[in-house]
Amino acid sequence: MTHDLTDHELPTPDDAVAHTLLNCLLREVSGPEHQTAVTDGRLLLRLPRRGVLLRVALRRTSLLGAHRFTGPVEEERAAGWVPLAWRELAGHVQDELELRTGTVNEEFLDQLTSSHAGVRAGLENRPAPGPDRYLESEQALLFGHRFHPAPKSRSAERGDWRAYAPESRAAFRLRHLAVRRELIAESSLDASATALLDGLGRAPVGYRLLPVHPWQYELLADHPLLRGALERGDVVDLGPGGEPFAATASVRTLHGAGAFLKFSLNVRITNCLRKNAAYELTGAVALTRLLAPALGDLAERYPNAAMLREPAFRTLALPGADGLPDRTLYEGFGLIVREGFAGVLRPGVTPLLAAAVADEHPTSSAHISRLLGEDAEAGEALAWWTDYLRLLVPPVLAAYFDHGVVLEPHLQNVLIGVDAAGRPAQVLFRDLEGTKLVPDRNAALLAALPPEVAGPMAYDAERGWDRVVYCLLVNHVAELLAALADRHPEAEGALWEAVRDTLQEYADAHGRPPRLRALLAGVPLPAKANLLTRWERRPDREAGYVRLPSPLAGSVLAEAARLRLPAARTPAWSSR
């Protein structure tokens, strides 16, 4: 199935960056302080400490307050409203955050500039889609996370990121190293995962093959211990080899040879340096083993949902001066094997990245507008949506309530399997890095692990529930719902009612757990504070949440149904 995507006008890089900054301000700064209003088809937004008043035209309002913008951001000045360049807006944001926090972040504007360059490059150099619709969906995210201030920022000491970027539809051969057996560290629960790594190339007798992301090799090639090992012959550089691997949306996870390889990459992408910490290498395999009973139970109860396991890791263990493996190389060359689709994906089903399906702008044949077809009526969209919610929501809730397992089903961690007609048929969850265990339900399992592995793997029940609700409802469900509401604005209330019905059905069938009752009663929803987290330079695992008024409240849905319009959920204008 092919689609012409040229009928949708994409935003300019300037507007895309400015709109993303406004999203962040609305959610984390001005909205919580009641400094916003919707009037005359525009959003008004005041920066509380600077006193700057901004406005932007609206394409559509949102029951969650996650509005759609169009055109330039404007600032009120003495002479009237003046269009604001994205750099000027970025300067206002920087000044506001300095006054709010009392701290300075000298990296902030550089990261926004990098993100702008990434968006511009993606828009200006769009290759034609290839024949693989799955890979097309992985490589379609030209704008990235619309609630992150710098979603396309890339920070690396060397190398051209475009050669490895999914937006470039990059596919390339891996760098192959042959490493003396005693200098390889690895763990595997599956002989086929080990055989896959060994089969990617040919290592000399007495050596093991270590595939490396070529960009990472470029970044680490000057490490003294590695250079010494190459000179001694403990490590042999075999050069590029094997079949090409394709970049997926996360950049560092590559698809090829029937599997996924999650490499370390010493590149800061959005918020984090994308390397596999030592505990993450061990933890991926440990979680695959520990989760086997829970995942088996979920697979039996929800046969159309599955987790892609991570059964093996391998890395370089060159000893440093203290005799222990050098951490920089151990983590820098660490790779995790994630299973592919064979044996998991149902026949006739095509996996598509949920983030591409839910994108604000249709940039691939995976977009929901393409799956439904241009002439789909609101009733058809609602039927598609109801079917999808019943695939996605129950296994995530069951993992938490029945097994104390916190899945992380945000848009980049879920693949939507569609049938030949574009209907949802299966969901696949991936990336065990974000999967956590609630200690109250898994104390024995965590106690059996080394503390450095068990600690990052555990979330208390409240923190875990916030993570589930944010990833499932705010990041995923709300964004895909928004893409549907873009086509059928009058149906937004009905789309949220379907979410509520799905949650209610689960609650009624499983004893109405208190946390779920609270959710159905309309308690505020947790949204990850990406702007403040980036400003304060905290790691993602320490990110805080802001609370959003919930569209699940019965009164909100009743009013939306009465008006048959998407009521604006931004607070009334206030100077408080």
N, C-alpha and C positions, 0 to 999 in steps of 0.2 A: 504494500500500500504506500503510495507516495502522495505528498501534499504540496501545494504551492503556498509558501508562507509569505509571499511578497505582498499580500493584501493587507497586512497588519503593519501599521507604522510604528516602528520602535522609537523609544525616546533617544534624544541625543545623549552623549556621555555626560555633558554638563547637567542636563535635567535629571538623569538617572542618579548621579551622585547627590545632587541637591535634594531630590525626593527621598533618598535613603536617609540623609541627615535629618530631614523633617520627620520621617517615621520614628527615628530614635528620640528626637526631642519630644514629640508628641507622647510617646510611650513612657519615657523615663524622666523627663525634666518638667516640661510645661504642663502636660496632662495631669500628673499627680498633684501639682500645685494649683490646679484650677485656673490656668492661664491660657485657655483655648476656648474657641467658640466656632460654630458653623453658622454662617449667615450669607444670604445672597449667592449661594453656589460656591462659596469659598471657605477655606479654613483660615481662621485668624489664630495666631500663636504668638504669645509674648514670652520673651526670655526674662524670667523673673528678676534676676539680679542686674542684668544689663538694661532692662527696660525697653529693649528693641522690640518693635512690633512687626511681625511678618505675616504675609498671606500668600495663598496659592489657590488656584482654581481647582475644583473637585470634579472628577469624572463620576464618582459615586461615593456615597457615605456608607458606613459600615456599622452594624450593630455592636461590633467589638471595638469600634473606634479606630480600626485599621483602614483608614480611608484610602481611596485611589486619587492621585493627583495628576494634574496635567499642566504643561506649560511652565514658565519660569516662576521662581520664588521672588516675591517683591517685598521691599522694606518701606515702611512709612517714614518719610522725611518731611522737612518743612515745606518743600515744594510739592509734596504729594507722594504717590506710590511710585517707586523706582525699581526696575528689575535688578536683581542681585546676582552677580556672578557667583559660581559655586565656591570659588576661593574666598570671596567676601563672606559668604554664609559660613564657611569653615572657620574663618577668623572669629566670627561672632560666637560660634559654638565653643571654640577654644577659650575665649575670654569668659564666657558664661561658666564653663566647667572650672576654670581657675578660681573664680569667685565662689562657686558652690563648694569646692573641696579644699581650697587653700593650698593646692599643690599645682605644680607645673609638669606638663608632659611634653618634652621637646621632640618626641617622636611623632606626635599626633598628626600634624599637618603633612609630614613626609609620608605617613601611611595613607592618608586620604589622597595625596598626589599619586602614590603608587596604585591605589585602587582605581582612580580616574584613568590612569594610563592603561590599566588592565581592561577596563570596560571599553575604552576607545579602541584598543588593539583588537578586542574580540569583535567589535562591530565593523571595523574597517577591513578585517581579514577573515571573513567567514567562508571557510571552505564549503563546498557542496557536500550534503550528507551522503554517507556511504550506504551500502545495502543492508547493514545491520541496524535495525531499529533500536535494539537495546543500547548499542554503543552510541547511536545518535542521541538518545535520551541522556546518557551519562555526560555527553560532551556539549549539551545545549545551554548550559547555565551561563549566559553572557553577563548577567547582572548580579548573580549571587544572592545571598541572604538579604532581604530588604529591610531587616531590622538590625543590621550590623553596620557600624559607621564606615568600615573599610572592607567590604566583602571580597574585593578582588585585589587586595594588596599582596605583594610578594616581596620578601626581603631575603636576599642571598648575597654572599660575598662575590660570587662569580657565576657565570653561566647565563644563557639566554632562556628564561622560563618559557618562552613561546615554543621552544623546541620540544617541551615536555608537557605543555598545557592541554587539558581536555578541550578547551575552546578552539584550539588549533587542530583538533582531531589527531593529536599526536600519537604515533605508533612507532616504536623503535626497538632495537635489539638490546637485551640486557648486557651489562659488562660481566664477564665470567672470571672469577678468581678460583684458582686451585690452591687449597689450604691443607697443610699437613694435618692428618687426622686428629692428632692430639691437640691441635689448636682450634678445633671446631667445637662450639658449644651448641647443643640442640636438645630438643625434646619432641617426641612424636607419639600420638595415640593411634596413628593410622599408617600402616605400612605403605599405602598408596600415596600418601602425602610425601613421605620420605622418598619414595621412588620417583615421584614427579620432579622433585628438586634434583635428584641425581641424574635424571634422564634429560635435563635441559641442555647438557653438554657432556664432554668427556674430560675427566680429570686423570692425570698420570697415576700410576700405581703408588699407593701410600698417601694419596691426597683425596680430599673431598671437594666437591663443587660448591662454591658459594656465589649464587647470582647476586648482582648488585645493581641498583638503579644507577644508570650512567651519570645522572646529575649529581647524585651523592658521591660517586667515585671522584668526580671532578672537585667536589667540595672538600674531600678528605685526603686527596692524593698526596698532599705535602706533609701529612702527619709523620713525625720522625720515626715512630715505632713501625708504621706501615712501610716507610721507605727502607728501614733496616731489614724488615722481614722480606721484602722484595729482593734486596741485595743478597741476602743469605740464601734465598730459595725456599724459605719457609712458606712464602706466598708467591704464587706465580700468576702474573697477569696474562690471561688467555685472550684478552680483548673482547670486543663485541661478538656475541654468538647466539645461535638459535633463532627461533621464529620471533617476529615482532610481537611486543606486548603493547596494548593500548591503554592510554591514560583514562581513568575514570574520574568522576566528579571531585573526589578528594585529592586529586593530583598524584599523591604518592602511592595509591593502590592501583595496581595495573592488572589488566585482564588479558589472559593468554593461556595457551596449553590446557584449556579446559578448567582453569582455576583462577583464583585471585591471589596475588602476592602483595602484601602490605609492607612496603619498605619504610625504613627511616629516611627522612629527608630534612637536612639541617637548613630548612627554609621556613621563615615565619610566614604563615598563610593565615589571613584574618588575625586571629588572636594568638596563635600558638606556634612554637617551633615544632614541626611535625616529625618528631623522632619517636621511635619505640623505646620507652624507658625499660630498664632491665626488668622491673616488676611487671610491665605490660607484656613483655615477651613470655615470661613465665606464667603470668595471669591468664593470657589467652588460652593456653593449653589447659591450665588448671580449671578454668571456667567451662571449657568444652567437656572436660571429664565430670566436674561437679554438677553441671546442669543436665547431664544425660537423663536422669530419672524425671526431672521436671519437664524437660522438653519432650520426652517420650509421652508423658501424660497429656501435655498440651496437643501434641500431634494426633493422639488418639481422639481427643475431644474436638479438636479443630483441624480436621485433615486438610483444609485448604490454606493453612498457615504453616510456615516453617522458618527455622533459623538456619542461616548458613554458618556452619561450625568453623572453628579455627583450631585444627588438630595438631599443628606442628609449628615450631620456630627453629631457626638456625642463625648462627652468627659467628663472628670472629672473636676468639679469646686469646689475644696476644698479651702475655704478661708484661706488666710495667715494672718499675724499679722495686715495688713492694712485693713482687711475685704474683700479685693478683691480676686478673684480666683488666686491661686498660678500659675504663668505663666509656671514654669517648668512642673508641673503636667498637666495643661490645655493643653499645646502643646504636652507634652510627651505621653499622653494617647488619643490624638485626632485621630479619624479615619474618613475617608471619604468613603461613599458608592458610588461606580461607578456601573452603570447598567451592566448587563451581556448581553449575546447574544440573549436571547429570545426576539422575536419581532423585532430584528434588523438584525440579520443574515439571509440571504435568504436560503430557503431550498436547500440542496445539496451542499452548499458552506462550505469549511473548512477554518477558519481563521488561518493565519500563520504570525508570527512576521516578519516584513520587514527586521529587522537586521539579522535574521537567513537566510532569502532568499538571502540577499546581502553579506553574510560573505565572507571574502577572502578565507577561507578554508571551505569545505563542512563538517559540523559536525552534520547534521541532515537531515532527509528526506524533510525538508522545503527548502533546498538550491536550487538555480535556476538550477543548473546542474541536480538535481533530478527531478525537475518539468518538465524540457524540455526533459529529457532522454539523455542517453549517445550518441545516434546517431543523435541528432538534428542538422540540418544544419544551416548555418548562416541566411538563409531566414526565417526559423521557429523561430529562436531567435529574429529576427527583428520584426516579426509579433506579437509575445508575448509582446515584449517591446512597440510597438506602441499601442496595446490594453491597456496595463497598464498605459502608460502616459495619455491616454485620460480619464481614471478613476481618476487618482491622481491629475493632474495639474489643470484642470479647476475649481473645487470647492475651491481649496486653493486660486487661484487668485480672484475668485468671492467674497470670504469672505473678502479679503483685499480691492478690488476696489469698491465693491458695498455696503459693510456694515462696513468698517473700522475695521474689525476683523482680528487680527494677529493670525493665527493658527501656531502651532509649529510641522510641520509634519516631524520631524527627524525619523531616522530608528526605534527607540525604541517606538515611539508614533503612529506608523501606523501598522495596521494589514491588510495583503493582503488576501482577500478571493478568493480561487481558486475552480474551479469546479472539477469534478471527473477526468478530463483529465489534471489537473494542470494548466489550463488557468485562467488568472485573470478575476474575475467576480464581485468583490466588494472591496471597501476600507473602513476601519473603522479607524477613528481618535480617539485618547484618550488623557487623562491627561490635564485637564483644568488649571493646575498650570502654564503652559507655554502660555496659550491663553491670549492675551491682546486686549485692545480696543484703537483705535486711537481717541484722544479727539475731533478732528475737526468733526468727524462723530458721536460721541457718547457723546457729552458734557452733555446733559440732563440726560442720564443714569448714568454717573459718578458723576454728582452733587447730585444725589439722594442717593449716598452711603456714609457711614462714610469715612472721609479722609484717615484713616489708611488702609481701604480696597481699595478705589478708586486709591490711589497713586501707589501701586505696580501693579495695573491692567491696567495702562495706558502706552502706548508707543507713542511718537510722530511719525509722518508719516514716516520720514526717518529712524529712528531706527527700526520701525516696518517692513519697507520694507527690511532692511538688515537682519532682523531675518527671514522673509519669504524666501528670496532668499537663505540664508545660509542653513536653515533647509530643504527646498524643493530641491534645486539644488545641493548644495555642499555636504551636509551630506547624503541626501537620493538618489536623482537621479544619481549623479556621482558615488556613491558607488555601487548601483545596476547595473549601466551601466558597471562598472569595472568588476564585477563578470561575466557579459555576455561577455565582451571583453577578459577575461581570456580564454574563450573557443573559441572565434572567433576574434583574434587580428586584422585580416584584415578588420573587420567590425566596428571598433571603430568609424571611421568617420561617417559611416552611422547611427550608434546608436545616436551620437550627432546630426546628421541632423534630426533625428526623434524628438529629444527634441526641436530643433529649430522650426520644423514644427508645433509641438503642441502649442508652445508659439505663433507662428505666426497666427495660426488658431484662437486662443483666441483673440489676439490683433485685427485682422481684423473684428471679430464679435462684438467687444465691444469698438469701437471708438479709437483704438490704443493709450491707455494712455501713457503719456510721459515716465514714469518709465519703462514700458514694451518695448517701442521703444528703450530706452537706453540699456536695457538688450539684445535685438536682435541685436543692433549695436556692441555688444562685449565689453561693459564696464567691467572692472575687477570685479570679483565675491568676495563677502565677505566670509571669512572663520574664524570661531571662533578661537581665539588664546588660546587654552587650556594650552599649555606649559607655556606661560607667565602669564596667569591668575593664574595657580597653583603656580608658583614661587612667584608671588606677593601676594598670599593668598587673592585674591579678590573673592567675591561671584560670582556665575555664572551670576547673573543679571547685574553685572558690567563688564562682559567680553568684551574685545575689539575684533576687527577684523583685519586680514591682508587681502590684496587684491591679488587675483590670476588672472593670464592671462586667459581670457575666451575662452573656446573651441567653444563658440557660434559665434565667429567672422567669417564672411563669408569667409575671406581669409584663415583662418586656416582650415576650413572644405573643401574648394576647394583644398588646397594643399594635405590634407589627402586623398581626393578622387582621386587626380591625381596619388599619389604614391601607393594608396591602402595599405598603411602602417600607423601605429600609430606614427605620428611624435612626437619626444620628445619636450616637451614644457619648459624644464628647460632652463634658459638663457645661452648664451654662456659664457665660462669661463672668469672671470674678476677678477682683483685684487682690484677693486674699493671698 
